[in-house]
Amino acid sequence: MINKIINSVKSIEKDTLKIMLSGLKFSFSIYLLSAIVLLIYIINPISYIIYNSGLILFKTSLIFAVSFFIGALTIDNIKKQII
């Protein structure tokens, strides 16, 4: 099962891989923003809203990363079946 996923990732077309990597970079930037917000909360716990904002940003970045990864695999499989 894991070997099948690894082989699928290795055989992704360059255009799809480029989109996936840019999406992962975007989600990583959201992750860094959430880490900064949570670090601010740890240093100076003024409000619980800051903590919730950091957690929401972290969850959002994680969902984006998984969505771009699965979306790239799906689009690549669809392209290969059409051709």
C-alpha positions in Angstrom: 0.0 0.0 0.0 2.7 2.4 1.0 4.8 1.4 -2.0 1.9 2.1 -4.3 1.6 5.7 -2.9 5.3 6.3 -3.2 5.2 5.1 -6.8 2.2 7.3 -7.5 4.1 10.4 -6.2 7.2 9.6 -8.2 5.2 9.3 -11.4 3.3 12.6 -11.1 3.6 14.8 -14.2 5.7 18.0 -13.9 2.8 20.4 -14.2 0.7 18.7 -11.5 3.8 18.4 -9.3 4.5 22.1 -9.7 0.9 23.0 -8.6 1.2 20.6 -5.7 4.5 22.0 -4.5 3.2 25.6 -4.7 0.2 24.6 -2.7 2.4 22.9 -0.1 4.5 26.1 0.1 1.3 28.1 0.7 0.2 25.8 3.4 3.6 25.9 5.0 3.4 29.7 5.1 0.1 29.5 6.9 1.7 27.0 9.3 4.5 29.5 10.0 2.0 32.2 10.7 0.1 29.9 13.1 3.3 29.1 14.9 4.1 32.8 15.3 0.6 33.4 16.7 0.9 30.5 19.1 4.3 31.7 20.2 2.9 35.2 20.9 0.3 33.5 23.0 2.9 31.5 25.0 5.0 34.6 25.6 2.1 36.9 26.5 -1.2 35.1 27.2 -3.5 38.2 26.9 -6.5 36.6 25.3 -7.8 33.2 24.6 -8.8 34.5 21.1 -5.2 34.5 20.1 -4.8 30.9 21.1 -8.0 29.9 19.1 -6.7 31.9 16.1 -3.4 30.1 16.2 -5.1 26.7 16.4 -7.5 27.6 13.5 -4.6 28.7 11.3 -2.8 25.4 12.1 -5.8 23.3 11.3 -6.3 25.3 8.1 -2.7 24.8 7.0 -2.9 21.0 7.7 -6.2 20.7 5.7 -4.7 22.7 2.8 -1.6 20.5 2.7 -3.5 17.3 2.7 -6.0 18.6 0.1 -3.2 19.7 -2.3 -1.5 16.3 -1.9 -4.6 14.2 -2.5 -5.8 16.6 -5.2 -2.5 16.2 -7.1 -2.6 12.4 -6.9 -6.3 12.4 -8.1 -5.8 14.8 -11.0 -2.7 12.9 -12.1 -4.6 9.6 -12.1 -7.5 11.2 -14.0 -5.1 12.6 -16.6 -3.5 9.2 -17.1 -6.8 7.4 -17.5 -8.0 9.9 -20.1 -4.8 9.6 -22.2 
